[in-house]
Amino acid sequence: MEDFYAHIAEEDSEIYKALQGEENREALGLELIPSENYVSRAVREASGSILTNKYSEGYPGKRYYGGQEFTDAVEMIALERAKKLFGAGYANVQPLGGANANIAMYFALLEPGDTVLGMDLSHGGHLTHGHPVTYITKIFNFVRYKMRNIETGEIDYEEMHAIAKKVRPKIVLAGFSAYPRELDYKKFVDIARDVGAYAVMDIAHIAGLIAGKAAKNPFDYGFDVMTTTTHKTLRGPRGGMILTRESEEIARKIDKTVFPGFQGGPHMHTIAAKAVAFGEALRPSFKTYALQILRNAKAMEDVFKREGIRLLAGGTDNHLLLADVYGSLGISGKEAEEILDEAGITLNKNAIANDTRSPMDPSGIRFGTPAITTRGLKEKESLRVAQSMVDILKHPKDQQVRKSTQEAIKELSTTFPIPERFA
Ligand SMILES: *Cc1c(COP(=O)(O)O)cnc(C)c1O
């Protein structure tokens, strides 16, 4: 893909070198970080397009600058496709990322001091759902619910309801970045309705599964708003989005909060890339992709279970898995991350629910199948990847095992190069 960078090669050798390094890194290893993916060349072309030149503060038909014939067209196409993909009444495609989308959503729906009831972070919630290190916690009050049973992943809906009655949240927030099960959406909506709160779902991790109809759509259960990233399972450019099911009033508040409330000019090149990615996700082939993500994750689950390694929530219904490597094998998450990295497998250490170790060196690892599925791996190969992981984690000091694992992973990544459409 050197032609893609022809001008950088000529004009900026330092950045060119780093880009080449990253190209090789992505091609040679196997990517198991569940929030990463390979976007299509078409998405990258849009993302690298001339639209980065243009200021278009405002919304289609209501901009602060002239010359918006083509930016309006691009944003309207993105909006139409987003609505169709998720069955939404309204969409805002301008948030620069998932965190930005969440911040705008909070400010659109809440007054300072209001309460949000969200998933406990150590049980799978996200930083932007009220971690004390984030500034948003200085403005709103975050209260948490947890799993009732860590071995099955079942959320404690009764406790959640009791807390909701006591703290009277304005938002009941579903969504996660490290939780492997489907949620009972009806229960969330019932609790939200009972206490007069908005039901909001942050679908950042599973947007592609919902778009590909491999997971349930929270809007079908009455959720009011969904926030998301566009770059995880949805396989689009790095960015965010906010969707509203049917309330025009909420949608108008969200638009005002995103711009001029928080952001300046939208990144129209990224919005073009979002539109291209949404177009791809509307095709039947994306349904096949989303289903294969699940099948590959199940295949990996089978191996870990058979090998007696504890999986949080007892397994997976989606694209990601959490393994308690410290509890099962006596090696920490950080060690496991390093050992696997050396073997050509990229994933991340992760705290597990009720972790006894520190967040910097926790008990678990988190991994998932969106990227290897784009790469073309199916169940058979996913089993092999999982088996290699287990082999090396069970015998981290055995040079023979380390070497054979390294070779197995290398062979897989050469047999399954990044497909031409994505390279
Ligand atoms: C990834 C993620 C985000 C943040 O997205 P960024 O684009 O990194 O800001 C927010 N919420 C959830 C649930 C996520 O998984």
The ligand as an SDF file (V2000), in Angstrom:
LIG
                    3D

 15 15  0  0  0  0  0  0  0  0999 V2000
  -14.8340    3.0880   23.6040 C   0  0  0  0  0  0  0  0  0  0  0  0
  -15.9620    3.5390   24.4270 C   0  0  0  0  0  0  0  0  0  0  0  0
  -16.2310    4.9140   24.6300 C   0  0  0  0  0  0  0  0  0  0  0  0
  -15.2640    6.0080   24.2420 C   0  0  0  0  0  0  0  0  0  0  0  0
  -14.9920    6.1750   22.9160 O   0  0  0  0  0  0  0  0  0  0  0  0
  -13.7730    7.1010   22.4460 P   0  0  0  0  0  0  0  0  0  0  0  0
  -14.0010    7.2380   20.9810 O   0  0  0  0  0  0  0  0  0  0  0  0
  -12.5180    6.3950   22.8180 O   0  0  0  0  0  0  0  0  0  0  0  0
  -13.9050    8.4100   23.1560 O   0  0  0  0  0  0  0  0  0  0  0  0
  -17.3710    5.2620   25.3230 C   0  0  0  0  0  0  0  0  0  0  0  0
  -18.2000    4.3220   25.8130 N   0  0  0  0  0  0  0  0  0  0  0  0
  -17.9540    3.0030   25.6650 C   0  0  0  0  0  0  0  0  0  0  0  0
  -18.9200    2.0130   26.2310 C   0  0  0  0  0  0  0  0  0  0  0  0
  -16.8390    2.5630   24.9740 C   0  0  0  0  0  0  0  0  0  0  0  0
  -16.5920    1.2630   24.8630 O   0  0  0  0  0  0  0  0  0  0  0  0
  1  2  1  0
  2  3  1  0
  2 14  2  0
  3  4  1  0
  3 10  2  0
  4  5  1  0
  5  6  1  0
  6  7  2  0
  6  8  1  0
  6  9  1  0
 10 11  1  0
 11 12  2  0
 12 13  1  0
 12 14  1  0
 14 15  1  0
M  END
$$$$
